[in-house]
Amino acid sequence: MEVSRVRIMTEDLFALFDPTEDVEVSRRNLPHWQQAGKTYFITFRTADSIPVQVMAEWREDRNAWLRAHKIDPSNRNWRASLGGLSIDIQREFHRLFSERFEKLLDDCHGKCVLRQPNLAKIVADSLLHFDGVRYEMSDFVVMPNHVHLLVQFTAVEMNVQCESWKHFTAVQINRSLGQSGVFWQAEQFDTLVRNDKHFNAIRQYIAENPTKANLRQGEFILYGREDAR
């Protein structure tokens, strides 16, 4: 389905995190930093994408590492404390936990129903439906059991829009599969994009994700905006 989109003009297209501005921090199981009008890297995954025990072990190892570096993982501002460590230590954290988490997703646990083009298209169409109205979409990839996206929220809060995407697509996909119940994991992973280097690294990661996961054409949907930053 072709979606007609009207671009809204913003003073700073794909605006980045500003440490001098206020940040709203919310938390359920995960901390979510929100700053109005800024750009985020977001991952949401199907409920069966990582086995429960595997995820519990990953989280236990991550929390032990944080505590070893004098950071309380139960503090909703633990990401700010992590950002205060040296660059080498932050890279160690990324290598041990961020990259490990992405590898778990790319191992394609679960039913991986988004490998089916008609179901992946439901997600892709939803992501583009309000592009240029509620948000500005830079890049996304719909993988067999998860989605990565790079997006600036201009007229809606990040958590609100993520819930909207997940609710709408879950209903449509469950209906197509003749099933009911939870489709997406309850919370997404999200991070504010810090600078141009970070922005470009995320774009490259999204573009290369299908190749790293050894997917064939037709098993994913990749979108990239030509005029992004």
Backbone bond lengths (Angstrom), bond angles and torsions (degrees), N, CA, C in turn:
res aa  C-N    CA-C-N  psi(-1)  N-CA   C-N-CA  omega(-1)  CA-C   N-CA-C  phi
1 M - - - 1.459 - - 1.518 110.04 -
2 E 1.323 116.95 128.24 1.446 121.70 176.44 1.521 108.60 -82.56
3 V 1.327 116.96 130.86 1.456 121.56 -179.19 1.515 108.96 -108.08
4 S 1.319 117.09 122.24 1.458 121.10 177.43 1.518 109.08 -74.86
5 R 1.360 116.98 128.16 1.454 120.24 -176.13 1.525 110.52 -128.53
6 V 1.309 116.07 133.64 1.460 121.80 175.30 1.518 107.29 -110.73
7 R 1.310 116.76 120.79 1.462 121.06 -178.97 1.520 110.77 -73.08
8 I 1.320 116.89 133.91 1.454 119.71 171.75 1.519 107.88 -93.61
9 M 1.299 116.58 147.45 1.454 120.78 -179.32 1.526 109.23 -85.85
10 T 1.297 116.87 130.35 1.461 121.59 175.65 1.512 108.46 -123.30
11 E 1.320 116.08 148.74 1.453 119.38 -179.46 1.523 111.40 -65.29
12 D 1.318 116.48 -30.65 1.463 120.76 -177.74 1.525 108.28 -138.26
13 L 1.326 116.72 91.01 1.454 121.09 -179.40 1.522 109.64 -66.15
14 F 1.325 116.97 129.77 1.455 124.78 -175.76 1.533 111.32 56.83
15 A 1.331 113.63 49.67 1.466 120.57 178.29 1.522 110.01 -60.21
16 L 1.337 115.68 145.56 1.450 122.34 -174.69 1.532 111.52 -105.83
17 F 1.325 115.15 165.10 1.457 122.40 -179.88 1.526 111.02 -52.54
18 D 1.328 115.72 134.30 1.455 122.07 178.58 1.528 108.19 -118.62
19 P 1.335 117.83 109.21 1.472 120.35 -177.01 1.522 113.22 -65.49
20 T 1.340 117.95 -12.43 1.466 120.06 179.75 1.532 111.90 -88.23
21 E 1.338 117.43 -10.15 1.454 121.25 -179.40 1.526 110.97 -96.83
22 D 1.324 116.22 159.01 1.464 121.77 178.94 1.527 110.38 -64.70
23 V 1.333 115.65 146.06 1.460 122.83 176.44 1.517 108.48 -123.62
24 E 1.316 116.22 130.59 1.462 120.78 174.66 1.521 108.32 -95.06
25 V 1.324 117.18 127.07 1.459 121.48 -178.92 1.524 108.66 -114.97
26 S 1.330 115.56 121.57 1.460 120.83 175.01 1.518 107.96 -117.65
27 R 1.337 116.07 162.00 1.457 117.99 -176.89 1.519 110.47 -154.14
28 R 1.326 115.25 134.76 1.457 121.87 162.55 1.530 104.64 -114.60
29 N 1.319 117.68 -94.79 1.459 119.71 170.42 1.523 110.72 -90.34
30 L 1.340 115.71 -25.87 1.460 121.64 -176.59 1.518 110.18 -120.54
31 P 1.340 117.82 148.41 1.469 119.19 174.43 1.526 110.16 -78.24
32 H 1.329 116.70 140.43 1.460 121.66 177.83 1.528 108.25 -127.15
33 W 1.338 115.95 113.49 1.455 121.35 177.59 1.513 108.36 -90.71
34 Q 1.346 116.45 129.04 1.454 120.11 178.96 1.522 110.27 -126.24
35 Q 1.331 114.18 135.42 1.460 120.98 175.89 1.527 106.36 -137.83
36 A 1.312 116.48 121.62 1.461 121.71 -171.12 1.525 112.25 -55.75
37 G 1.338 115.04 133.11 1.456 121.19 173.36 1.511 115.54 77.28
38 K 1.343 118.19 10.46 1.454 120.04 -175.28 1.535 111.56 -101.92
39 T 1.329 115.57 176.50 1.461 123.25 -173.41 1.528 110.06 -104.80
40 Y 1.345 115.38 140.62 1.463 121.92 -175.72 1.531 110.90 -127.95
41 F 1.318 114.63 150.19 1.457 122.69 164.77 1.523 105.61 -103.92
42 I 1.338 116.47 121.71 1.463 122.02 -173.06 1.519 110.11 -126.82
43 T 1.311 116.12 139.12 1.462 122.80 173.18 1.519 108.91 -126.47
44 F 1.328 117.74 124.65 1.454 118.59 166.53 1.520 109.27 -126.21
45 R 1.326 115.50 150.76 1.455 120.80 -167.58 1.517 110.82 -135.40
46 T 1.323 115.48 157.14 1.451 120.06 178.13 1.535 109.69 -68.54
47 A 1.321 115.78 155.27 1.466 120.76 -174.75 1.518 112.83 -61.76
48 D 1.352 117.12 -26.31 1.464 120.10 -178.64 1.521 113.04 -102.70
49 S 1.343 117.72 16.28 1.463 121.03 -172.27 1.523 113.96 -70.62
50 I 1.340 117.25 -29.64 1.464 121.57 177.66 1.521 107.30 -135.03
51 P 1.338 118.74 125.96 1.463 120.66 178.51 1.525 111.73 -53.80
52 V 1.323 116.43 142.73 1.465 122.02 -174.90 1.522 111.57 -55.46
53 Q 1.335 118.11 -44.76 1.449 120.96 -177.48 1.523 111.75 -67.28
54 V 1.326 116.37 -37.62 1.472 120.82 178.43 1.522 109.89 -64.23
55 M 1.342 116.31 -43.58 1.458 120.24 179.32 1.521 111.11 -65.26
56 A 1.327 117.26 -38.64 1.462 121.17 179.40 1.529 110.67 -63.87
57 E 1.328 117.11 -39.38 1.464 121.00 178.57 1.526 110.50 -66.70
58 W 1.340 116.51 -41.40 1.469 120.53 178.06 1.521 110.06 -60.10
59 R 1.342 116.86 -46.22 1.460 120.52 -177.29 1.530 110.87 -67.52
60 E 1.334 116.81 -38.40 1.468 120.26 178.68 1.522 110.65 -63.80
61 D 1.320 117.59 -43.49 1.468 121.70 178.63 1.532 110.74 -64.01
62 R 1.342 116.35 -42.90 1.467 120.11 179.24 1.521 111.39 -62.05
63 N 1.331 116.98 -45.27 1.462 120.47 -178.82 1.523 111.76 -65.53
64 A 1.335 116.46 -36.84 1.469 120.02 177.77 1.533 109.95 -64.39
65 W 1.337 116.58 -40.57 1.468 120.77 177.94 1.513 110.20 -62.85
66 L 1.335 117.55 -44.02 1.461 120.68 -179.89 1.525 110.69 -61.90
67 R 1.336 116.45 -45.65 1.458 119.20 179.84 1.522 111.39 -62.76
68 A 1.334 116.89 -35.59 1.465 120.60 178.33 1.523 111.49 -65.51
69 H 1.334 116.12 -21.89 1.468 120.72 178.11 1.532 111.67 -105.37
70 K 1.357 115.04 26.07 1.461 122.74 174.17 1.528 112.92 63.44
71 I 1.337 117.15 31.85 1.462 121.82 177.88 1.521 108.51 -118.21
72 D 1.317 116.15 128.03 1.466 121.41 179.25 1.527 109.19 -83.91
73 P 1.348 119.47 111.35 1.460 120.86 -177.79 1.518 113.92 -66.83
74 S 1.349 117.52 -15.92 1.461 120.43 178.17 1.530 111.89 -84.00
75 N 1.326 116.76 -11.61 1.465 121.36 176.73 1.517 109.06 -76.55
76 R 1.327 117.18 126.03 1.460 119.05 -174.64 1.527 113.06 -66.81
77 N 1.325 117.34 -11.90 1.464 121.25 177.32 1.527 112.72 -101.86
78 W 1.345 116.63 24.33 1.464 117.90 -175.21 1.532 111.99 -63.68
79 R 1.340 117.63 -27.73 1.467 119.00 178.71 1.530 111.40 -65.45
80 A 1.319 116.90 -34.65 1.465 119.93 177.04 1.520 110.19 -65.01
81 S 1.331 116.73 -39.73 1.467 120.53 177.51 1.517 110.93 -65.45
82 L 1.327 116.51 -39.80 1.465 120.12 176.53 1.519 110.47 -60.41
83 G 1.345 116.50 -40.27 1.458 120.68 -180.00 1.513 113.57 -66.12
84 G 1.338 116.88 -16.32 1.452 120.67 178.00 1.516 114.02 -85.79
85 L 1.328 117.04 -6.91 1.465 120.60 177.86 1.523 110.01 -80.28
86 S 1.306 116.12 168.39 1.468 120.12 -179.44 1.529 110.03 -64.58
87 I 1.321 115.58 157.10 1.464 121.02 -179.61 1.524 110.86 -58.82
88 D 1.320 117.19 -40.00 1.475 120.42 -179.70 1.521 111.24 -62.95
89 I 1.346 116.70 -40.37 1.463 120.18 179.73 1.522 110.27 -69.42
90 Q 1.329 117.24 -38.76 1.464 120.03 176.63 1.524 110.94 -63.43
91 R 1.318 117.29 -39.07 1.465 120.62 177.55 1.522 110.90 -64.80
92 E 1.332 116.26 -35.93 1.466 119.97 176.44 1.520 110.11 -62.16
93 F 1.337 116.17 -44.38 1.465 120.18 178.15 1.530 110.34 -59.63
94 H 1.326 116.80 -46.33 1.459 121.04 -179.65 1.523 111.01 -60.33
95 R 1.335 115.67 -43.68 1.466 119.80 -178.21 1.526 110.97 -66.08
96 L 1.320 117.19 -40.97 1.457 121.18 -175.38 1.529 113.21 -77.10
97 F 1.340 116.87 -31.83 1.460 118.26 -170.11 1.532 114.22 -123.24
98 S 1.321 118.29 -46.79 1.467 118.63 179.07 1.522 110.81 -65.60
99 E 1.328 116.72 -49.84 1.462 120.18 -179.63 1.524 111.38 -65.72
100 R 1.314 116.60 -36.40 1.469 120.69 178.12 1.527 110.46 -64.71
101 F 1.330 116.67 -40.47 1.461 120.74 179.00 1.523 110.50 -64.33
102 E 1.325 116.82 -44.82 1.463 120.12 179.67 1.527 110.97 -63.47
103 K 1.327 116.60 -36.12 1.473 119.81 178.23 1.527 110.23 -65.63
104 L 1.321 117.29 -38.41 1.468 120.36 177.63 1.528 110.72 -60.68
105 L 1.330 116.79 -40.39 1.458 120.18 177.93 1.526 111.11 -66.50
106 D 1.326 115.95 -43.87 1.465 119.98 -176.72 1.524 113.07 -70.96
107 D 1.338 117.28 -13.31 1.467 120.12 175.03 1.527 112.07 -72.16
108 C 1.349 115.67 -7.86 1.476 122.12 174.74 1.526 113.09 59.05
109 H 1.333 115.47 53.95 1.461 119.82 170.97 1.529 108.92 -71.56
110 G 1.314 116.70 163.19 1.449 121.50 177.23 1.522 112.42 81.38
111 K 1.321 115.84 -169.68 1.466 120.87 -176.22 1.519 112.76 -76.28
112 C 1.328 117.27 -21.57 1.466 122.22 178.27 1.530 111.99 53.17
113 V 1.325 116.30 48.76 1.466 119.88 -175.15 1.521 112.74 -67.80
114 L 1.354 117.62 -20.76 1.459 119.01 179.33 1.524 112.47 -73.08
115 R 1.313 116.52 -0.43 1.465 120.25 170.36 1.535 110.52 -67.82
116 Q 1.350 115.49 -21.94 1.459 120.72 178.20 1.529 109.32 -76.69
117 P 1.334 118.56 121.94 1.469 121.11 -174.07 1.520 114.40 -55.84
118 N 1.335 117.95 -37.90 1.467 119.23 -178.04 1.522 112.00 -67.42
119 L 1.342 117.25 -31.87 1.462 120.62 178.67 1.528 110.73 -79.54
120 A 1.315 117.03 -38.85 1.469 120.17 176.22 1.522 110.34 -61.82
121 K 1.329 116.78 -35.66 1.459 121.20 -179.55 1.527 111.49 -65.82
122 I 1.331 117.69 -33.24 1.466 120.68 175.54 1.528 109.48 -57.85
123 V 1.340 116.53 -44.58 1.465 121.15 -179.76 1.522 110.43 -67.57
124 A 1.331 117.29 -47.86 1.464 120.96 -178.03 1.525 111.41 -60.42
125 D 1.323 117.02 -44.45 1.464 120.68 179.53 1.526 111.26 -62.86
126 S 1.330 116.53 -38.29 1.459 120.28 178.75 1.523 111.15 -65.38
127 L 1.327 117.22 -41.45 1.461 120.97 -179.42 1.522 112.13 -64.08
128 L 1.323 117.19 -29.88 1.461 120.72 -177.54 1.532 113.15 -95.77
129 H 1.317 116.61 -8.33 1.460 119.07 -170.83 1.532 113.01 -60.93
130 F 1.331 118.37 -43.82 1.459 121.78 179.92 1.534 111.94 -106.74
131 D 1.325 116.57 19.85 1.463 120.41 176.28 1.526 108.64 -62.85
132 G 1.332 116.50 131.51 1.448 120.81 -177.48 1.513 113.75 86.40
133 V 1.332 117.69 -3.19 1.463 122.07 179.25 1.530 110.09 -119.00
134 R 1.343 115.55 -60.92 1.466 119.70 178.48 1.527 112.10 -94.32
135 Y 1.312 116.68 -24.57 1.468 121.97 -173.93 1.515 108.95 -157.46
136 E 1.336 115.33 169.33 1.465 122.70 174.83 1.528 107.70 -118.00
137 M 1.325 116.32 116.07 1.459 121.67 -177.42 1.528 109.79 -90.74
138 S 1.311 116.26 125.27 1.462 120.85 176.35 1.527 110.52 -92.09
139 D 1.326 116.81 -59.17 1.470 121.53 -175.82 1.518 109.45 -147.37
140 F 1.329 115.96 152.10 1.457 119.95 167.64 1.518 109.51 -156.84
141 V 1.338 114.83 159.74 1.454 121.07 171.78 1.529 107.75 -137.98
142 V 1.322 115.68 130.28 1.463 121.84 174.48 1.521 106.94 -97.80
143 M 1.329 116.31 108.95 1.449 123.65 -179.29 1.537 108.97 -96.01
144 P 1.338 118.84 172.51 1.471 120.02 -176.48 1.526 115.18 -58.47
145 N 1.347 117.77 -30.45 1.464 118.96 -178.73 1.527 113.92 -135.97
146 H 1.334 117.01 12.94 1.461 119.70 178.10 1.524 110.52 -161.34
147 V 1.320 114.91 169.96 1.463 122.14 -178.94 1.521 108.37 -135.19
148 H 1.328 116.64 134.90 1.463 122.44 170.65 1.519 107.93 -112.95
149 L 1.324 117.27 139.03 1.457 119.02 174.90 1.519 111.56 -146.58
150 L 1.330 114.76 151.20 1.459 124.21 177.93 1.519 105.77 -120.86
151 V 1.337 117.09 114.60 1.462 119.72 -167.41 1.523 110.66 -150.56
152 Q 1.331 115.57 145.62 1.460 122.65 173.78 1.522 108.73 -107.31
153 F 1.337 117.19 128.88 1.458 121.42 179.06 1.522 109.16 -95.04
154 T 1.327 115.14 118.25 1.462 120.72 -174.55 1.521 113.25 -108.48
155 A 1.333 118.29 -25.94 1.460 120.51 -175.48 1.527 112.42 -139.47
156 V 1.326 117.17 20.55 1.461 121.36 179.84 1.527 107.84 -158.89
157 E 1.343 117.08 152.16 1.457 120.39 176.98 1.525 110.14 -75.47
158 M 1.311 115.36 147.89 1.463 121.29 -176.58 1.527 111.75 -57.60
159 N 1.325 118.38 -51.42 1.463 120.63 -177.36 1.525 111.89 -63.03
160 V 1.321 116.78 -37.71 1.465 120.92 179.78 1.520 110.65 -63.18
161 Q 1.334 116.65 -45.52 1.464 119.66 -178.51 1.524 111.60 -68.98
162 C 1.324 117.61 -38.20 1.465 119.58 178.39 1.529 110.87 -61.91
163 E 1.329 116.12 -41.46 1.468 119.40 177.44 1.524 110.63 -63.37
164 S 1.336 117.00 -38.15 1.460 121.02 179.05 1.521 110.85 -64.14
165 W 1.330 117.21 -47.16 1.469 120.58 177.98 1.522 111.17 -57.76
166 K 1.322 116.13 -48.27 1.458 119.93 -174.57 1.527 111.80 -68.52
167 H 1.326 116.78 -40.52 1.464 119.12 -179.64 1.528 110.49 -64.27
168 F 1.323 116.88 -50.11 1.468 120.15 -176.92 1.523 111.53 -61.66
169 T 1.337 116.77 -47.95 1.464 119.31 -176.65 1.523 111.73 -69.37
170 A 1.334 118.16 -34.76 1.469 120.65 178.46 1.522 110.57 -62.20
171 V 1.322 116.81 -43.58 1.466 120.52 179.54 1.527 110.26 -62.02
172 Q 1.333 116.48 -46.41 1.460 120.75 -177.27 1.537 111.91 -67.07
173 I 1.313 117.02 -42.19 1.466 120.49 -178.37 1.525 110.62 -70.14
174 N 1.326 117.19 -44.85 1.466 119.68 177.46 1.523 111.22 -58.87
175 R 1.319 116.11 -40.07 1.464 119.92 178.47 1.529 110.34 -63.35
176 S 1.325 116.59 -42.82 1.468 120.25 179.48 1.523 112.05 -63.79
177 L 1.329 116.78 -33.57 1.461 121.84 -178.36 1.533 112.42 -89.19
178 G 1.326 117.18 -4.72 1.459 120.15 -177.75 1.508 113.02 65.91
179 Q 1.342 116.55 37.91 1.458 121.20 -177.78 1.518 109.54 -134.59
180 S 1.326 116.32 174.95 1.458 122.07 176.43 1.523 107.92 -140.07
181 G 1.316 115.34 174.86 1.456 119.26 177.60 1.515 112.34 106.89
182 V 1.327 114.52 -173.43 1.464 121.26 -176.40 1.523 109.93 -71.22
183 F 1.324 116.66 129.73 1.460 120.32 177.33 1.525 111.44 -106.74
184 W 1.336 116.98 -48.47 1.469 121.06 -179.67 1.525 110.57 -97.21
185 Q 1.334 115.79 150.02 1.458 120.93 167.87 1.526 107.73 -59.25
186 A 1.335 117.23 143.43 1.465 121.12 -169.97 1.522 113.36 -58.75
187 E 1.319 118.39 -41.91 1.463 120.93 -176.07 1.516 111.32 -115.76
188 Q 1.319 114.13 149.21 1.456 120.13 174.56 1.532 110.03 -94.60
189 F 1.316 116.24 160.05 1.460 121.78 168.68 1.528 106.42 -93.06
190 D 1.325 117.65 130.18 1.457 119.59 -179.15 1.517 110.38 -142.96
191 T 1.310 115.57 149.82 1.456 121.07 177.01 1.511 109.66 -147.10
192 L 1.312 116.66 139.45 1.455 121.27 174.76 1.526 109.33 -70.94
193 V 1.320 116.89 136.55 1.459 121.07 -179.07 1.526 108.79 -78.65
194 R 1.338 116.16 126.87 1.459 121.38 -168.07 1.526 114.20 -82.70
195 N 1.326 116.93 -42.64 1.468 119.93 -173.28 1.531 109.30 -158.87
196 D 1.342 116.01 179.20 1.463 119.91 -177.11 1.528 112.35 -62.11
197 K 1.318 117.14 -37.51 1.464 120.46 179.08 1.523 110.34 -62.76
198 H 1.316 116.09 -43.85 1.464 121.61 178.01 1.527 110.00 -62.53
199 F 1.338 117.08 -45.11 1.462 122.69 179.79 1.531 110.54 -57.47
200 N 1.326 116.95 -49.34 1.467 120.80 -177.91 1.521 112.19 -68.14
201 A 1.326 117.06 -34.06 1.467 120.15 177.71 1.527 110.45 -65.95
202 I 1.332 116.98 -37.92 1.464 120.51 178.41 1.529 110.15 -66.93
203 R 1.333 117.05 -43.74 1.472 120.03 178.01 1.533 110.55 -57.29
204 Q 1.317 115.82 -43.51 1.464 119.96 179.86 1.522 110.77 -66.02
205 Y 1.327 116.44 -41.34 1.469 120.13 179.34 1.527 110.64 -60.44
206 I 1.332 116.62 -46.70 1.463 120.44 -179.95 1.526 110.40 -60.53
207 A 1.325 116.48 -45.01 1.466 120.50 -177.88 1.522 112.43 -63.42
208 E 1.331 116.52 -34.18 1.460 120.64 -175.38 1.525 113.62 -92.09
209 N 1.336 117.97 -9.68 1.459 121.11 -174.15 1.528 113.82 -57.12
210 P 1.339 119.99 -44.61 1.470 118.83 179.27 1.528 113.29 -60.89
211 T 1.327 116.89 -38.26 1.464 120.44 179.00 1.519 110.73 -66.30
212 K 1.341 116.74 -43.26 1.463 120.31 -179.99 1.524 111.71 -63.39
213 A 1.339 116.11 -30.45 1.466 120.49 -179.99 1.531 112.23 -90.10
214 N 1.342 116.24 6.10 1.474 122.09 177.63 1.528 112.48 59.26
215 L 1.329 116.02 39.85 1.454 119.96 178.00 1.527 110.66 -88.25
216 R 1.317 115.09 152.17 1.457 121.72 176.79 1.518 109.62 -99.89
217 Q 1.326 116.48 161.02 1.455 120.21 175.22 1.531 109.62 -55.32
218 G 1.326 115.43 137.70 1.457 120.40 -177.43 1.509 113.42 95.42
219 E 1.351 117.45 -10.49 1.464 121.02 -179.97 1.528 112.37 -101.62
220 F 1.322 117.77 4.42 1.457 122.58 -179.80 1.523 108.32 -156.84
221 I 1.325 116.03 165.27 1.467 122.18 172.11 1.512 107.43 -126.98
222 L 1.332 116.48 125.65 1.470 122.40 -178.71 1.522 109.20 -117.88
223 Y 1.319 115.52 131.46 1.472 120.92 179.26 1.520 109.14 -128.23
224 G 1.320 117.07 134.83 1.458 121.69 175.21 1.520 109.86 -140.08
225 R 1.287 115.75 129.85 1.478 121.34 -179.70 1.523 109.38 -82.81
226 E 1.298 116.84 129.82 1.462 121.15 -174.25 1.519 112.95 -68.09
227 D 1.342 117.39 -34.22 1.466 119.59 -174.82 1.521 112.98 -98.71
228 A 1.313 117.40 20.56 1.469 120.07 -179.37 1.527 110.48 -70.47
229 R 1.286 115.41 125.83 1.478 126.16 174.42 1.519 114.18 30.34
